[in-house]
Amino acid sequence: MTDKKTALVISAHAADFVWRCGGAIALHQKLGYEVTVVCLSYGERGESAKLWKEPEMTLDKVKAARRKEAENAASALNVHDIKFMDLGDYPLELDRDAKDRLVDIVRSVQPAFMMSHSKYDPYNTDHMYATQIAMEVRMIAQAWGHNPGEKVLGAPQLYLFEPHQTEQMGWVPNVFLDITDVWENKRAAIECMEGQHHLWAYYTNVAENRANHFRRNSGGQAGGRAAKYAEGFQAIYPRCVDEL
């Protein structure tokens, strides 16, 4: 029996985990969790426009640059482990072998909770596909008949992090996390993503807006916590509690 606390983030592209749940990663690392990030792709085709505008750019060079940015960001967030599956993007596709590899990771990590994208994203189908895969591998990892003899997965919550245009995605946050104490870590990670400079201010603004929602829902003017930065999530599965 182990008391080790773990979490798993399944990110479609190499930058997604930074914008959308970097604060949650840094905070839970600070709380003693070992957070593993899996990047299904580098986002080399569809999310690297700035890099492709450079002279004599190649696919391998873009992948290398994206990997380095993600590794630097992971370091800023104190990520326990980051894994790159290099499955391609636009479109992202996983065959049975790739799914089995991801199941192996899930079972190895044994996460207390998981994180991935919104269930719907008409602007980037890689994102919603990643969450479909996250739900599928969670299911497979729970199956006693999959590689019998291995430790099966329990029932980790799957939190869906905030998409870029929430009103288009049907994403409804029901969890707000105060990330004020680790905001400097998240901002440092954001600034590692040099290929997407245009998103730095956007996701800073998102964190400030979600802090407003945290303050309101934690008690507002009647005594809410004075959060300055927060992240929102949508929990997929029921919570099992003994009291409210």
Secondary structure, DSSP 8 states (H G I E B T S, - for coil): ----EEEEEEESSTTHHHHHHHHHHHHHHHTTEEEEEEES---TTTS-HHHHTSTT--HHHHHHHHHHHHHHHHHHTT-SEEEE----SSS----HHHHHHHHHHHHHH--SEEEE--S--TT-HHHHHHHHHHHHHHHHHT-TTSSTTS------EEEEE--SSHHHHT----EEEE-GGGHHHHHHHHTT-GGGGGGHHHHHHHHHHHHHHHHHHTTGGGT----S-EEEEEE-S----S--
